[in-house]
Amino acid sequence: MINIMLNGVLGRMGEALVRLISEQEDVTVSCGVDPAFSGQKSFPFPVFTSPEEIPEETVCDVIIDFSHFSAVPALLKFALKRSIPVVLCTTGLPEETKKLAEEASRKIGVFSSANMSLGVYVLRKLAKDAAILLGEDFDIEIVEKHHNNKLDAPSGTALAIADTLNDARNGSLEYTYDRHSRRAKRNKSEIGISSVRGGNIVGDHEVIFAGRNEVIELTHRAQSREVFADGALKAAVFMAGRPAGKYDMEDLFK
């Protein structure tokens, strides 16, 4: 049995993970953490307002983090103290927090991905292959759509897709986020990244390869947050007992 600590248990992703894990036989939630917890909701496991409150005797084989970027440094400190591997699912991490995660990975296992969906990983792989095969004759545009409560734009997933495409083009692409103030032809080195915010869109990502007289479109649509919970849980099972190091979706698929 793998014992999981959920950081951000009151959030929408926390709720999705609690439901998903309750249906599994080989994993369980040993405890949850959320600074907003005040006993307003009952759980079949103990919930704390900070990692420091978790008793030493509580068994935690791996941590899944779907919280807020401001909570990640304290979580990494706790994980290092208890030698627990972490699956970092929180997006929008500042550079200093990314450095802390990098440093932590020298002592514990740290899994991170801009998007926990297995389908998005496949989308990135397909987009990379397309960028290599189609070459500079095709212009590349990325369009991402999310719900009206999402704070960051463009999404971390869109940027990760752009990075994948840029690697395929040997770092030659220039990221262009907005054209409303520009009156100039699109040059071949551009990769356009556009954001849409509205309603309760879970997450759509489209990669457009526009060539002469033909267009190729690769699209991933998340129809439920369950896809992210499923990916995070698979990553957690993968990470339990892993040695120190940096891990991502590539390692999970291997």
Secondary structure as the mmCIF struct_conf table of DSSP 4:
data_model
#
loop_
_struct_conf.conf_type_id
_struct_conf.id
_struct_conf.beg_label_comp_id
_struct_conf.beg_label_asym_id
_struct_conf.beg_label_seq_id
_struct_conf.end_label_comp_id
_struct_conf.end_label_asym_id
_struct_conf.end_label_seq_id
STRN STRN1 ILE A 2 ASN A 7
TURN_TY1_P TURN_TY1_P1 GLY A 8 LEU A 10
BEND BEND1 GLY A 11 GLY A 11
HELX_RH_AL_P HELX_RH_AL_P1 ARG A 12 SER A 22
TURN_TY1_P TURN_TY1_P2 GLU A 23 GLU A 23
BEND BEND2 GLU A 25 ASP A 26
STRN STRN2 VAL A 27 VAL A 33
TURN_TY1_P TURN_TY1_P3 PRO A 35 ALA A 36
BEND BEND3 SER A 38 LYS A 41
BEND BEND4 PRO A 44 PHE A 45
STRN STRN3 VAL A 47 PHE A 48
BEND BEND5 THR A 49 SER A 50
HELX_RH_3T_P HELX_RH_3T_P1 PRO A 51 GLU A 53
BEND BEND6 ILE A 54 ILE A 54
TURN_TY1_P TURN_TY1_P4 GLU A 56 GLU A 57
BEND BEND7 THR A 58 THR A 58
BEND BEND8 ASP A 61 ASP A 61
STRN STRN4 VAL A 62 ASP A 65
BEND BEND9 SER A 67 SER A 67
HELX_RH_3T_P HELX_RH_3T_P2 PHE A 69 ALA A 71
HELX_RH_AL_P HELX_RH_AL_P2 VAL A 72 ARG A 82
TURN_TY1_P TURN_TY1_P5 SER A 83 SER A 83
STRN STRN5 VAL A 86 LEU A 88
HELX_RH_AL_P HELX_RH_AL_P3 GLU A 95 ALA A 104
TURN_TY1_P TURN_TY1_P6 SER A 105 LYS A 107
BEND BEND10 ILE A 108 ILE A 108
STRN STRN6 GLY A 109 SER A 112
BEND BEND11 ALA A 114 ALA A 114
HELX_RH_AL_P HELX_RH_AL_P4 LEU A 118 LEU A 134
HELX_RH_3T_P HELX_RH_3T_P3 GLY A 135 ASP A 137
BEND BEND12 PHE A 138 PHE A 138
STRN STRN7 ASP A 139 HIS A 146
TURN_TY1_P TURN_TY1_P7 ASN A 148 ASN A 149
BEND BEND13 ASP A 152 PRO A 154
HELX_RH_AL_P HELX_RH_AL_P5 GLY A 156 ALA A 168
TURN_TY1_P TURN_TY1_P8 ARG A 169 GLY A 171
STRN STRN8 GLU A 174 THR A 176
TURN_TY1_P TURN_TY1_P9 HIS A 180 SER A 181
BEND BEND14 ALA A 184 ALA A 184
HELX_LH_PP_P HELX_LH_PP_P1 LYS A 185 ASN A 187
TURN_TY1_P TURN_TY1_P10 LYS A 188 SER A 189
STRN STRN9 GLU A 190 ARG A 197
TURN_TY1_P TURN_TY1_P11 GLY A 199 ASN A 200
STRN STRN10 GLY A 203 ALA A 210
BEND BEND15 ARG A 212 ASN A 213
STRN STRN11 VAL A 215 ALA A 222
BEND BEND16 SER A 224 SER A 224
TURN_TY1_P TURN_TY1_P12 ARG A 225 ARG A 225
HELX_RH_AL_P HELX_RH_AL_P6 GLU A 226 MET A 239
TURN_TY1_P TURN_TY1_P13 ALA A 240 GLY A 241
HELX_LH_PP_P HELX_LH_PP_P2 ARG A 242 PRO A 243
BEND BEND17 ALA A 244 ALA A 244
STRN STRN12 GLY A 245 TYR A 247
HELX_RH_AL_P HELX_RH_AL_P7 MET A 249 PHE A 253
#
